[in-house]
Amino acid sequence: MTLVQELSQFVVKASFEDLSEAARQALKIRVLDSLGCAIGALEVEDPRSVADRGAPIRMVRAQLADFGGAAHCTLIGGGKTAPDRAAFYNGALVRYLDFNDSYLAKGETCHPSDN
């Protein structure tokens, strides 16, 4: 079995109740941190802003409609789109302000919120 298959099986079988209390708290902190970054990115979407730092986010949002698809998934900030586009847009919001601290743990390659 490949590593991807093992990870897929773990995800399919996992439930919130199986997590330790420490893992639940860590998960909540990371989800709230990611949502906070996404909401912060929505704040820079104002085209009246002098620097107009929100232009890239508006461009990503505009592309969602261009690609069509069934609107089943929620967009942070409102609206719905296809699953792949929702993942792309919501992920762009989370990463836009790039508030991830440095994550230099031995043997690790990325920040926990990237997972």
N, CA, C and O of each residue as an XYZ file, in Angstrom:
460
protein
N       0.847     -1.183      0.000
C       0.000      0.000      0.000
C       0.891      1.244      0.000
O       1.866      1.323      0.747
N       0.544      2.201     -0.840
C       1.326      3.432     -0.919
C       1.027      4.330      0.276
O       0.040      4.135      0.986
N       1.884      5.304      0.484
C       1.687      6.255      1.578
C       0.388      7.037      1.385
O      -0.319      7.318      2.354
N       0.076      7.385      0.152
C      -1.167      8.112     -0.131
C      -2.373      7.253      0.230
O      -3.344      7.758      0.794
N      -2.324      5.973     -0.084
C      -3.425      5.074      0.257
C      -3.567      4.941      1.774
O      -4.680      4.939      2.299
N      -2.441      4.831      2.472
C      -2.484      4.746      3.937
C      -3.097      6.010      4.533
O      -3.942      5.939      5.426
N      -2.668      7.155      4.037
C      -3.201      8.425      4.529
C      -4.693      8.526      4.230
O      -5.468      8.982      5.071
N      -5.092      8.108      3.046
C      -6.511      8.137      2.672
C      -7.344      7.265      3.597
O      -8.422      7.672      4.030
N      -6.857      6.077      3.900
C      -7.588      5.190      4.807
C      -7.704      5.801      6.197
O      -8.754      5.717      6.834
N      -6.627      6.412      6.661
C      -6.657      7.047      7.975
C      -7.722      8.140      8.013
O      -8.499      8.226      8.964
N      -7.753      8.972      6.973
C      -8.704     10.084      6.931
C     -10.139      9.579      6.882
O     -11.011     10.121      7.562
N     -10.390      8.556      6.092
C     -11.747      8.018      5.960
C     -12.236      7.428      7.280
O     -13.411      7.561      7.621
N     -11.348      6.782      8.017
C     -11.737      6.116      9.264
C     -11.721      7.051     10.476
O     -12.329      6.743     11.501
N     -11.042      8.171     10.368
C     -10.867      9.059     11.517
C     -12.180      9.736     11.902
O     -13.027     10.022     11.057
N     -12.320      9.982     13.198
C     -13.461     10.751     13.687
C     -12.978     11.672     14.803
O     -11.970     11.405     15.457
N     -13.702     12.738     15.003
C     -13.340     13.719     16.022
C     -13.255     13.065     17.400
O     -12.395     13.412     18.210
N     -14.149     12.124     17.653
C     -14.195     11.450     18.951
C     -12.936     10.622     19.216
O     -12.599     10.368     20.373
N     -12.244     10.202     18.166
C     -11.028      9.404     18.331
C      -9.823     10.239     18.746
O      -8.806      9.688     19.169
N      -9.925     11.547     18.632
C      -8.800     12.418     18.955
C      -8.672     12.608     20.461
O      -9.666     12.647     21.186
N      -7.439     12.724     20.911
C      -7.211     13.035     22.322
C      -7.654     14.473     22.580
O      -7.832     15.251     21.643
N      -7.830     14.818     23.837
C      -8.227     16.189     24.179
C      -7.170     17.184     23.710
O      -7.507     18.262     23.222
N      -5.899     16.830     23.855
C      -4.826     17.722     23.399
C      -4.890     17.917     21.884
O      -4.703     19.030     21.393
N      -5.150     16.849     21.150
C      -5.254     16.944     19.688
C      -6.464     17.778     19.288
O      -6.396     18.547     18.329
N      -7.561     17.635     20.009
C      -8.756     18.437     19.711
C      -8.479     19.918     19.903
O      -8.870     20.740     19.075
N      -7.808     20.256     20.986
C      -7.489     21.656     21.252
C      -6.541     22.208     20.194
O      -6.714     23.334     19.727
N      -5.539     21.418     19.815
C      -4.598     21.854     18.781
C      -5.316     22.053     17.449
O      -5.036     23.010     16.726
N      -6.233     21.158     17.128
C      -7.008     21.272     15.891
C      -7.847     22.550     15.896
O      -7.882     23.276     14.903
N      -8.509     22.817     16.997
C      -9.344     24.022     17.096
C      -8.512     25.286     16.903
O      -8.932     26.211     16.207
N      -7.343     25.323     17.514
C      -6.472     26.496     17.391
C      -6.060     26.700     15.940
O      -6.076     27.827     15.444
N      -5.695     25.628     15.259
C      -5.254     25.743     13.867
C      -6.388     26.142     12.928
O      -6.182     26.917     11.993
N      -7.577     25.615     13.176
C      -8.723     25.993     12.343
C      -9.056     27.466     12.563
O      -9.280     28.202     11.601
N      -9.089     27.899     13.820
C      -9.379     29.310     14.106
C      -8.304     30.227     13.531
O      -8.617     31.301     13.016
N      -7.044     29.815     13.615
C      -5.956     30.602     13.047
C      -6.135     30.751     11.537
O      -5.979     31.843     10.991
N      -6.458     29.655     10.875
C      -6.659     29.689      9.421
C      -7.850     30.563      9.047
O      -7.775     31.343      8.098
N      -8.947     30.435      9.788
C     -10.120     31.272      9.518
C      -9.813     32.749      9.753
O     -10.268     33.609      9.000
N      -9.045     33.037     10.792
C      -8.655     34.421     11.059
C      -7.847     35.010      9.911
O      -8.059     36.159      9.523
N      -6.923     34.226      9.370
C      -6.140     34.695      8.218
C      -7.041     34.920      7.009
O      -6.880     35.903      6.286
N      -7.990     34.007      6.790
C      -8.905     34.139      5.648
C      -9.777     35.381      5.788
O      -9.964     36.121      4.823
N     -10.305     35.609      6.975
C     -11.144     36.791      7.204
C     -10.317     38.063      7.034
O     -10.799     39.054      6.486
N      -9.092     38.031      7.497
C      -8.204     39.176      7.293
C      -7.966     39.459      5.820
O      -7.882     40.617      5.411
N      -7.856     38.401      5.023
C      -7.662     38.577      3.577
C      -8.895     39.186      2.930
O      -8.782     39.941      1.964
N     -10.073     38.864      3.455
C     -11.298     39.475      2.921
C     -11.294     40.983      3.145
O     -11.847     41.736      2.343
N     -10.679     41.416      4.221
C     -10.639     42.841      4.548
C      -9.823     43.636      3.538
O     -10.047     44.837      3.393
N      -8.885     43.008      2.835
C      -8.080     43.753      1.865
C      -8.715     43.717      0.479
O      -8.104     44.156     -0.495
N      -9.943     43.195      0.385
C     -10.626     43.127     -0.907
C     -11.242     44.454     -1.325
O     -11.933     44.501     -2.343
N     -11.025     45.507     -0.601
C     -11.658     46.795     -0.876
C     -10.938     47.521     -2.018
O      -9.803     47.963     -1.840
N     -11.577     47.653     -3.188
C     -10.923     48.324     -4.314
C     -10.687     49.813     -4.073
O      -9.945     50.449     -4.822
N     -11.304     50.370     -3.048
C     -11.090     51.787     -2.730
C      -9.790     51.990     -1.973
O      -9.355     53.124     -1.769
N      -9.166     50.890     -1.556
C      -7.913     50.961     -0.817
C      -6.836     51.605     -1.688
O      -6.780     51.370     -2.895
N      -5.996     52.408     -1.073
C      -4.935     53.093     -1.815
C      -4.002     52.086     -2.482
O      -3.683     52.223     -3.663
N      -3.569     51.086     -1.740
C      -2.636     50.101     -2.288
C      -3.358     49.027     -3.095
O      -2.728     48.337     -3.897
N      -4.667     48.874     -2.898
C      -5.471     47.842     -3.554
C      -4.799     46.472     -3.457
O      -4.643     45.762     -4.450
N      -4.413     46.132     -2.250
C      -3.777     44.837     -2.026
C      -4.726     43.682     -2.262
O      -4.282     42.538     -2.361
N      -6.017     43.945     -2.355
C      -6.987     42.875     -2.525
C      -7.226     42.459     -3.963
O      -8.021     41.553     -4.214
N      -6.558     43.099     -4.914
C      -6.780     42.771     -6.326
C      -6.573     41.284     -6.626
O      -7.398     40.706     -7.334
N      -5.518     40.636     -6.128
C      -5.355     39.205     -6.430
C      -6.514     38.346     -5.923
O      -6.922     37.401     -6.599
N      -7.041     38.659     -4.760
C      -8.159     37.888     -4.213
C      -9.403     38.102     -5.066
O     -10.142     37.153     -5.328
N      -9.640     39.329     -5.498
C     -10.794     39.590     -6.370
C     -10.660     38.853     -7.696
O     -11.654     38.375     -8.243
N      -9.430     38.757     -8.220
C      -9.225     38.044     -9.483
C      -9.507     36.554     -9.327
O     -10.116     35.937    -10.201
N      -9.066     35.981     -8.217
C      -9.350     34.566     -7.960
C     -10.852     34.366     -7.861
O     -11.392     33.425     -8.442
N     -11.530     35.238     -7.134
C     -12.987     35.129     -6.976
C     -13.696     35.245     -8.326
O     -14.655     34.519     -8.588
N     -13.233     36.146     -9.173
C     -13.854     36.330    -10.487
C     -13.693     35.091    -11.361
O     -14.571     34.780    -12.166
N     -12.586     34.391    -11.209
C     -12.357     33.190    -12.012
C     -13.305     32.061    -11.658
O     -13.584     31.211    -12.504
N     -13.802     32.028    -10.449
C     -14.662     30.927    -10.018
C     -15.863     30.774    -10.939
O     -16.221     29.658    -11.315
N     -16.477     31.874    -11.298
C     -17.656     31.826    -12.166
C     -17.284     31.421    -13.588
O     -18.074     30.773    -14.274
N     -16.099     31.795    -14.028
C     -15.667     31.464    -15.387
C     -15.578     29.963    -15.626
O     -15.792     29.500    -16.746
N     -15.266     29.209    -14.594
C     -15.060     27.773    -14.756
C     -16.336     26.960    -14.625
O     -16.336     25.765    -14.923
N     -17.416     27.579    -14.188
C     -18.689     26.865    -14.073
C     -18.649     25.791    -12.996
O     -17.859     25.869    -12.055
N     -19.514     24.784    -13.144
C     -19.564     23.691    -12.180
C     -20.685     23.867    -11.181
O     -21.217     24.963    -10.999
N     -21.033     22.764    -10.535
C     -22.110     22.763     -9.545
C     -21.641     23.442     -8.266
O     -20.581     23.114     -7.731
N     -22.427     24.379     -7.786
C     -22.074     25.168     -6.602
C     -22.518     24.454     -5.331
O     -23.584     24.744     -4.788
N     -21.701     23.526     -4.864
C     -22.030     22.742     -3.676
C     -21.260     23.169     -2.429
O     -21.672     22.851     -1.314
N     -20.161     23.877     -2.599
C     -19.273     24.143     -1.462
C     -19.226     25.626     -1.111
O     -19.296     26.495     -1.980
N     -19.105     25.886      0.178
C     -19.139     27.242      0.717
C     -17.813     27.965      0.527
O     -16.737     27.389      0.695
N     -17.919     29.231      0.175
C     -16.762     30.111      0.096
C     -16.700     30.939      1.373
O     -17.719     31.457      1.831
N     -15.521     31.063      1.939
C     -15.354     31.920      3.105
C     -15.705     33.341      2.673
O     -15.174     33.841      1.681
N     -16.590     33.982      3.408
C     -17.042     35.319      3.054
C     -18.364     35.325      2.309
O     -18.922     36.390      2.042
N     -18.873     34.140      1.970
C     -20.177     34.046      1.325
C     -20.117     33.497     -0.083
O     -19.144     33.690     -0.811
N     -21.179     32.812     -0.443
C     -21.291     32.242     -1.774
C     -20.950     30.764     -1.795
O     -20.499     30.194     -0.802
N     -21.173     30.164     -2.939
C     -20.890     28.742     -3.130
C     -20.299     28.529     -4.513
O     -20.529     29.324     -5.425
N     -19.537     27.455     -4.664
C     -18.959     27.082     -5.951
C     -18.648     25.591     -5.931
O     -18.946     24.901     -4.956
N     -18.056     25.106     -6.995
C     -17.674     23.699     -7.090
C     -16.571     23.388     -6.077
O     -15.835     24.290     -5.678
N     -16.445     22.132     -5.657
C     -15.477     21.773     -4.616
C     -14.038     22.189     -4.908
O     -13.366     22.727     -4.028
N     -13.560     21.952     -6.115
C     -12.167     22.292     -6.411
C     -11.931     23.799     -6.374
O     -10.880     24.256     -5.926
N     -12.914     24.570     -6.845
C     -12.769     26.018     -6.819
C     -12.894     26.577     -5.409
O     -12.216     27.545     -5.062
N     -13.754     25.976     -4.594
C     -13.876     26.409     -3.196
C     -12.565     26.157     -2.461
O     -12.109     27.002     -1.690
N     -11.960     24.998     -2.698
C     -10.675     24.690     -2.059
C      -9.609     25.691     -2.501
O      -8.810     26.153     -1.687
N      -9.601     26.021     -3.782
C      -8.619     26.974     -4.306
C      -8.814     28.363     -3.700
O      -7.862     28.970     -3.209
N     -10.041     28.860     -3.736
C     -10.320     30.207     -3.228
C     -10.102     30.292     -1.720
O      -9.425     31.199     -1.236
N     -10.676     29.348     -0.980
C     -10.524     29.378      0.472
C      -9.059     29.229      0.864
O      -8.593     29.883      1.797
N      -8.336     28.373      0.155
C      -6.903     28.228      0.416
C      -6.138     29.505      0.113
O      -5.212     29.868      0.838
N      -6.526     30.188     -0.962
C      -5.877     31.460     -1.295
C      -6.118     32.489     -0.197
O      -5.216     33.251      0.151
N      -7.333     32.512      0.350
C      -7.626     33.445      1.444
C      -6.761     33.145      2.664
O      -6.201     34.055      3.275
N      -6.657     31.872      3.014
C      -5.885     31.484      4.198
C      -4.422     31.886      4.036
O      -3.792     32.333      4.994
N      -3.883     31.732      2.845
C      -2.464     31.994      2.619
C      -2.146     33.434      2.213
O      -0.982     33.833      2.255
N      -3.148     34.220      1.823
C      -2.894     35.522      1.210
C      -2.064     36.459      2.085
O      -1.119     37.081      1.598
N      -2.396     36.563      3.334
C      -1.652     37.468      4.216
C      -0.345     36.851      4.696
O       0.514     37.545      5.240
N      -0.199     35.547      4.494
C       1.011     34.800      4.842
C       1.453     35.056      6.278
O       2.597     35.427      6.537
N       0.524     34.849      7.199
C       0.830     35.028      8.612
C       1.357     33.760      9.271
O       1.354     33.663     10.499
N       1.801     32.800      8.494
C       2.401     31.613      9.093
C       3.743     31.993      9.695
O       4.575     32.639      9.057
N       3.928     31.583     10.922
C       5.228     31.804     11.528
C       6.217     30.821     10.900
O       5.817     29.916     10.169
N       7.464     30.995     11.176
C       8.451     30.032     10.687
C       8.235     28.710     11.392
O       7.987     28.669     12.597
N       8.330     27.639     10.641
C       8.142     26.308     11.218
C       9.369     25.497     10.878
O       9.472     24.934      9.789
N      10.283     25.440     11.797
C      11.576     24.830     11.533
C      11.808     23.572     12.356
O      12.943     23.294     12.745
N      10.761     22.810     12.630
C      10.913     21.585     13.407
C      11.758     20.583     12.633
O      11.640     20.466     11.413
N      12.593     19.875     13.342
C      13.478     18.896     12.720
C      12.660     17.843     11.971
O      11.736     17.248     12.525
N      13.012     17.623     10.711
C      12.342     16.613      9.914
C      11.047     17.061      9.278
O      10.419     16.286      8.557
N      10.629     18.284      9.524
C       9.377     18.792      8.954
C       9.682     19.666      7.740
O      10.763     20.245      7.632
N       8.713     19.750      6.832
C       8.944     20.504      5.604
C       8.010     21.692      5.430
O       8.234     22.523      4.550
N       6.979     21.788      6.240
C       6.033     22.884      6.025
C       5.347     23.259      7.335
O       5.536     22.610      8.363
N       4.567     24.296      7.273
C       3.802     24.768      8.415
C       2.575     23.877      8.604
O       2.001     23.422      7.614
N       2.155     23.612      9.850
C       0.989     22.743     10.072
C      -0.277     23.189      9.351
O      -1.092     22.346      8.979
N      -0.462     24.480      9.145
C      -1.683     24.926      8.468
C      -1.665     24.611      6.975
O      -2.694     24.733      6.309
N      -0.523     24.212      6.444
C      -0.454     23.831      5.032
C      -1.030     22.446      4.792
O      -1.225     22.042      3.646
N      -1.297     21.736      5.840
C      -1.805     20.379      5.686
C      -3.285     20.417      5.729
O      -3.933     19.376      5.617
